[in-house]
Every structure is written in C-alpha cells, then in structure tokens.
Amino acid sequence: MNRGCFAYYKEGISAAFASLKKSKINYFKYYLFMLASFLGSLLFITSPICSLAKVKMAKFAMDEKEIKVFDSFQPANSPKMWYTSLLTNSIRYILILSGVVLIFLCVIPFCLISMGIPNRSVGVVFMVFFAYIGLFVIEIFVLIATLYLSPVNYVIIMRPEMNVTDVLHSSMATMKKTGKLTLFGIALINNIVIGIFAFFVSLFILIGILMNHPAVLVIMIIFSVFVLFALLLVLPILNLGTHIAEVSLYEDIAEFESKSTPAAQQSEHTSVQEQARNQEEKELTTDELLASLFDESE
C-alpha cells in the first residue's frame, strides 16, 4: 500500500533522528559511512557494495534504530551479491545511456534540416526548438527509467538468491503499478529542504557583496557560516531519512518475480518430488512403528 511521499518522508526523518540521537558518536559514525560510501562509489570494485550498504544502513535504522557501519557492509561477504549488484547496476546505466543516445540520434536529423533552411534566423529558431525538445525528452526518459529501476539494490538485499534478470524484472514489476510519483516526491522534498539552506547561504553572501561595506560583508559571512553549520547538523538526518523513506516505500509495494530457467524449474520440480518421497517414507515408517506396537500376532 502506497502511503504517499509526505508520510514516507516524515517516517524516514523520524526514524533517522531517533537513530542518530541515541548516541553522540552516531553522527560521527554516519558521517564516516557517508564519506566511505561516496569514495567507494567512485571505484569500480567497491561501488556495488556501497550501493547495497546504503540499503542495509536504512534497514538497520528503520528496524532497530541503530547506526551500524560495519554491519551495513555485510553484502561484501557474499560474492554473488556483489556480482549481481555489479551486473544489474551496469545494465541499468547502459540501458539509460542507450536510450539517451537513441533520442539524441533521432533529434540530429531535425537539427540538420533546420540548418538547411535558407532563412538563417528561422533555421536557428527551429534548430534551438528541436534541441530543447530533445533535451526535454531525454530528461523525461532518464527520470522514468531511473524510477523504474531504482529498487534493484533493495531487491538484491531482500532476495540475494535472485539472478540479474530476476532482479530487473522485480524492480520493473515493483514500480509498474505505483510508487513512481511517491519516490520522485521523496527526492523532491529532500532537495527542497537542502535547497532552502543553500538559498539562505547564497542570499547572505549576495547581500554582503551588494551592500559593498566590509562590516556588512563580515556579518553576512558569519550568518552564512551559521546556516552551513546548521546544514551539517541536519544533513545526516536528511540523507538517512531519505534512504529510510525509499526503503519503506519498497517494502510496501515490492513484488518479487522469478523468471526461472527451465533447468531451475526442473530442479525445483525434482526437489518437490524428493520432499514428497521423503514425507511418504516418513509416513510409512510411522505406520510400521504403530503396527509393530499393536501387533499381538507374535
């Protein structure tokens, strides 16, 4: 059940605040985790683990109200999870990039035709128009594709036995019916909150510059520093709260699809047959035992 972006964001912020306020060192621990995740995401080998670790951290904060840095990197213990995350996220980025290139190639002929118009001014207008249309379509495509494939890391955490194609299918199935606007709304709310801090920092600096007075400039810089300090205090709450809100949404709407191969289906069928056979043998053994207990023929 989708409860809306405001409900999830409020729930996420509340859980993040409760987790971070448990101990003063939790702020330092989460800043350490944020920095480690950022640096790890820059490396090809560690990027999949860092993506999965964000989901694990959100789960710990949501379920246990704890900040567990080392435990969040538990997926590093499973080569299969690393491999699945690496391939799944690589395919996700390749698909998005391919769509962008395809749209770009579709727009180029219209721009070239516009350049061939005899009236240079009219040609430039049409070329700019088609370029903006292309950029708009690219932005919409990237946004929609990102939303549809956003749950892949959550699916890997919750179903580590799934293969790459199953993860992609499950991600698409999860976001197909509901959740896209909610997920977009969660990110939008968080960006607006951070944007408010950035707006006041820019405003104070701009006022100090426009007033053209050293004393006013110093005062405005001090105000900007206070705003930045406030942002540093709330940034862990906002960052963790957003991840918790996203994970909470996935838990409410997740659908796990398994597109098993024929071999896997045959293996599953064989396993079911073996279980039935074992159960039958157990029942026969029980019947024989009862018969021996109550058999007075001897």
C-alpha positions as CSV (number, residue, x, y, z in Angstrom):
1,M,0.0,0.0,0.0
2,N,1.4,3.4,-1.1
3,R,1.0,5.9,1.7
4,G,2.3,8.9,-0.1
5,C,5.6,10.8,-0.2
6,F,4.9,13.0,2.8
7,A,4.1,10.1,5.0
8,Y,7.2,8.2,4.0
9,Y,9.5,11.2,4.3
10,K,8.1,12.1,7.7
11,E,8.5,8.5,8.8
12,G,12.1,8.4,7.4
13,I,13.1,11.6,9.1
14,S,11.7,10.5,12.4
15,A,13.5,7.1,12.3
16,A,16.8,8.8,11.2
17,F,16.5,11.3,14.1
18,A,15.8,8.5,16.6
19,S,18.8,6.5,15.4
20,L,21.2,9.4,15.4
21,K,20.2,10.8,18.7
22,K,20.8,7.5,20.5
23,S,24.5,8.4,20.9
24,K,26.5,11.5,20.1
25,I,29.0,9.3,18.3
26,N,26.3,8.2,15.9
27,Y,26.7,11.5,14.0
28,F,30.4,10.8,13.5
29,K,29.7,7.2,12.5
30,Y,27.1,8.2,9.9
31,Y,29.4,10.9,8.5
32,L,32.1,8.2,8.3
33,F,29.6,6.0,6.5
34,M,28.6,8.8,4.1
35,L,32.2,9.6,3.2
36,A,33.1,5.9,2.8
37,S,30.1,5.3,0.6
38,F,30.9,8.3,-1.6
39,L,34.6,7.3,-2.0
40,G,33.6,3.7,-2.5
41,S,31.1,4.6,-5.2
42,L,34.0,6.1,-7.3
43,L,35.7,2.7,-7.6
44,F,34.5,0.0,-9.9
45,I,35.2,-2.8,-7.4
46,T,33.6,-1.2,-4.3
47,S,30.7,0.7,-5.9
48,P,28.2,-2.3,-5.8
49,I,28.9,-2.9,-2.1
50,C,28.4,0.7,-1.3
51,S,25.1,0.8,-3.1
52,L,23.9,-2.3,-1.2
53,A,25.3,-0.9,2.1
54,K,23.0,2.2,1.9
55,V,20.0,-0.1,1.8
56,K,21.4,-2.1,4.8
57,M,22.0,1.0,6.8
58,A,18.5,2.2,6.1
59,K,17.1,-1.1,7.2
60,F,19.1,-1.1,10.5
61,A,17.9,2.5,11.2
62,M,14.3,1.7,10.3
63,D,14.0,-1.6,12.2
64,E,16.5,-1.3,15.1
65,K,17.0,2.5,15.3
66,E,20.8,1.8,15.2
67,I,23.7,3.1,13.1
68,K,25.8,0.1,12.2
69,V,28.7,1.0,9.9
70,F,30.5,-2.4,9.7
71,D,27.3,-4.4,9.6
72,S,26.0,-2.3,6.7
73,F,28.8,-3.7,4.5
74,Q,27.7,-7.3,5.1
75,P,26.9,-7.8,1.4
76,A,30.7,-7.7,0.9
77,N,30.7,-11.2,2.5
78,S,28.7,-12.6,-0.4
79,P,30.5,-12.7,-3.8
80,K,27.1,-13.4,-5.5
81,M,25.5,-10.3,-4.2
82,W,28.5,-8.2,-5.3
83,Y,28.4,-9.9,-8.7
84,T,24.6,-9.4,-9.1
85,S,24.7,-5.8,-8.0
86,L,27.6,-5.0,-10.3
87,L,25.9,-6.5,-13.4
88,T,22.5,-5.2,-12.5
89,N,23.6,-1.6,-12.0
90,S,25.8,-1.8,-15.0
91,I,22.9,-3.0,-17.2
92,R,20.8,-0.2,-15.7
93,Y,23.2,2.5,-16.6
94,I,23.8,1.0,-20.1
95,L,20.1,0.9,-20.8
96,I,19.6,4.5,-19.7
97,L,22.7,5.7,-21.7
98,S,21.5,3.7,-24.8
99,G,18.1,5.5,-24.5
100,V,19.8,8.9,-24.3
101,V,21.9,8.1,-27.4
102,L,18.9,6.9,-29.3
103,I,16.9,10.0,-28.6
104,F,19.9,12.2,-29.5
105,L,20.3,10.4,-32.8
106,C,16.6,11.0,-33.5
107,V,16.9,14.7,-32.9
108,I,20.1,15.2,-35.0
109,P,18.3,14.9,-38.4
110,F,15.8,17.6,-37.5
111,C,18.6,19.9,-36.4
112,L,20.4,19.3,-39.7
113,I,17.2,20.0,-41.7
114,S,16.8,23.3,-39.7
115,M,20.3,24.3,-40.7
116,G,19.4,23.9,-44.3
117,I,16.6,26.5,-44.2
118,P,17.5,29.4,-46.4
119,N,16.4,32.0,-43.8
120,R,19.2,31.8,-41.3
121,S,17.2,33.3,-38.4
122,V,14.3,30.9,-39.0
123,G,16.7,28.0,-39.2
124,V,18.3,28.8,-35.9
125,V,15.0,29.1,-34.2
126,F,13.9,25.7,-35.5
127,M,17.3,24.1,-34.5
128,V,17.1,25.5,-31.0
129,F,13.4,24.4,-30.8
130,F,14.3,20.8,-31.7
131,A,17.3,20.8,-29.4
132,Y,15.2,21.8,-26.5
133,I,12.6,19.2,-27.4
134,G,15.3,16.6,-27.5
135,L,16.7,17.7,-24.1
136,F,13.2,17.6,-22.6
137,V,12.5,14.1,-23.9
138,I,16.0,12.9,-22.6
139,E,15.3,14.3,-19.2
140,I,11.9,12.6,-19.0
141,F,13.3,9.3,-20.2
142,V,16.2,9.4,-17.7
143,L,13.8,10.2,-14.9
144,I,11.3,7.5,-15.7
145,A,14.0,4.9,-16.3
146,T,15.7,5.8,-13.1
147,L,12.4,5.5,-11.1
148,Y,11.5,2.1,-12.7
149,L,15.0,0.6,-11.9
150,S,15.6,2.3,-8.6
151,P,14.6,-0.7,-6.3
152,V,17.3,-3.0,-7.8
153,N,19.6,-2.8,-4.7
154,Y,16.7,-3.3,-2.3
155,V,15.6,-6.4,-4.3
156,I,19.2,-7.8,-4.1
157,I,19.3,-7.3,-0.4
158,M,15.9,-8.9,0.2
159,R,16.4,-11.7,-2.3
160,P,20.1,-12.5,-2.7
161,E,19.4,-15.7,-4.5
162,M,17.9,-13.9,-7.5
163,N,19.9,-13.6,-10.7
164,V,20.4,-10.4,-12.7
165,T,17.3,-10.7,-14.9
166,D,15.1,-11.6,-12.0
167,V,16.2,-8.5,-10.1
168,L,15.5,-6.3,-13.2
169,H,12.1,-7.9,-13.6
170,S,11.2,-7.5,-9.9
171,S,12.3,-3.8,-10.0
172,M,10.1,-3.1,-13.0
173,A,7.2,-5.0,-11.5
174,T,7.5,-3.1,-8.2
175,M,7.4,0.3,-9.8
176,K,5.0,-0.5,-12.6
177,K,1.7,0.0,-10.8
178,T,2.5,2.5,-8.1
179,G,5.4,4.3,-6.3
180,K,7.0,6.3,-9.1
181,L,5.5,9.7,-8.1
182,T,6.0,8.9,-4.5
183,L,9.6,8.1,-5.0
184,F,10.0,11.3,-7.0
185,G,8.2,13.3,-4.3
186,I,10.5,11.9,-1.6
187,A,13.6,13.1,-3.5
188,L,12.0,16.4,-4.4
189,I,11.1,17.2,-0.8
190,N,14.6,16.4,0.4
191,N,16.1,18.6,-2.4
192,I,13.8,21.4,-1.5
193,V,14.8,21.3,2.2
194,I,18.5,21.3,1.2
195,G,17.8,24.0,-1.3
196,I,16.4,26.2,1.4
197,F,19.7,26.1,3.3
198,A,21.6,26.8,0.0
199,F,19.3,29.7,-0.8
200,F,20.0,31.5,2.5
201,V,23.7,31.0,2.2
202,S,23.7,32.5,-1.3
203,L,21.3,35.3,-0.1
204,F,23.5,36.4,2.8
205,I,26.6,36.4,0.6
206,L,24.9,38.3,-2.1
207,I,23.6,40.9,0.3
208,G,27.1,41.3,1.7
209,I,28.5,41.9,-1.8
210,L,25.8,44.3,-2.9
211,M,26.0,46.4,0.2
212,N,29.6,47.0,-0.6
213,H,30.5,47.5,3.1
214,P,33.2,45.5,4.9
215,A,31.3,45.3,8.2
216,V,28.1,44.1,6.4
217,L,30.0,41.6,4.4
218,V,31.6,40.1,7.5
219,I,28.2,39.9,9.2
220,M,26.6,38.2,6.2
221,I,29.5,35.7,6.0
222,I,29.0,34.9,9.7
223,F,25.3,34.3,9.0
224,S,26.2,32.1,6.1
225,V,28.6,30.1,8.3
226,F,25.8,29.5,10.9
227,V,23.5,28.3,8.1
228,L,26.2,25.9,6.8
229,F,26.7,24.6,10.3
230,A,23.0,24.0,10.7
231,L,23.0,22.2,7.4
232,L,25.9,20.0,8.6
233,L,23.9,19.1,11.7
234,V,20.7,18.1,9.8
235,L,22.4,16.6,6.7
236,P,22.8,13.1,8.2
237,I,19.2,13.2,9.2
238,L,18.1,14.3,5.8
239,N,20.3,11.8,4.0
240,L,19.5,8.8,6.2
241,G,15.8,9.8,6.4
242,T,15.5,9.8,2.6
243,H,17.0,6.4,2.3
244,I,14.7,5.1,5.0
245,A,11.7,6.6,3.2
246,E,12.7,4.9,0.0
247,V,13.2,1.5,1.6
248,S,9.9,1.8,3.5
249,L,8.2,2.5,0.2
250,Y,9.8,-0.5,-1.4
251,E,8.7,-2.7,1.5
252,D,5.1,-1.7,1.0
253,I,5.0,-2.1,-2.8
254,A,7.7,-4.7,-3.6
255,E,6.8,-7.5,-5.9
256,F,9.4,-10.3,-6.4
257,E,9.1,-12.0,-9.8
258,S,11.2,-15.1,-10.6
259,K,11.7,-15.8,-14.3
260,S,13.3,-19.2,-13.6
261,T,15.1,-21.0,-16.4
262,P,13.8,-24.5,-17.5
263,A,16.7,-26.1,-15.7
264,A,15.9,-24.3,-12.5
265,Q,12.2,-25.2,-12.9
266,Q,13.2,-28.9,-13.4
267,S,15.5,-28.7,-10.3
268,E,12.7,-27.2,-8.3
269,H,10.3,-29.9,-9.5
270,T,12.8,-32.6,-8.6
271,S,13.2,-31.1,-5.2
272,V,9.5,-31.1,-4.6
273,Q,9.3,-34.7,-5.7
274,E,12.1,-35.6,-3.3
275,Q,10.3,-33.9,-0.4
276,A,7.1,-35.7,-1.2
277,R,9.0,-39.0,-1.4
278,N,10.7,-38.4,1.9
279,Q,7.4,-37.5,3.5
280,E,5.9,-40.6,2.2
281,E,8.7,-42.7,3.6
282,K,8.3,-41.0,6.9
283,E,4.6,-41.8,7.0
284,L,5.3,-45.4,6.1
285,T,7.9,-45.7,8.8
286,T,5.4,-44.3,11.3
287,D,2.7,-46.7,10.2
288,E,5.1,-49.6,10.5
289,L,6.1,-48.5,14.0
290,L,2.5,-48.3,15.1
291,A,1.7,-51.6,13.6
292,S,4.6,-53.2,15.5
293,L,3.4,-51.7,18.8
294,F,-0.1,-53.0,18.5
295,D,0.6,-56.3,16.6
296,E,-0.1,-59.1,19.0
297,S,0.3,-61.9,16.5
298,E,3.7,-62.8,17.9
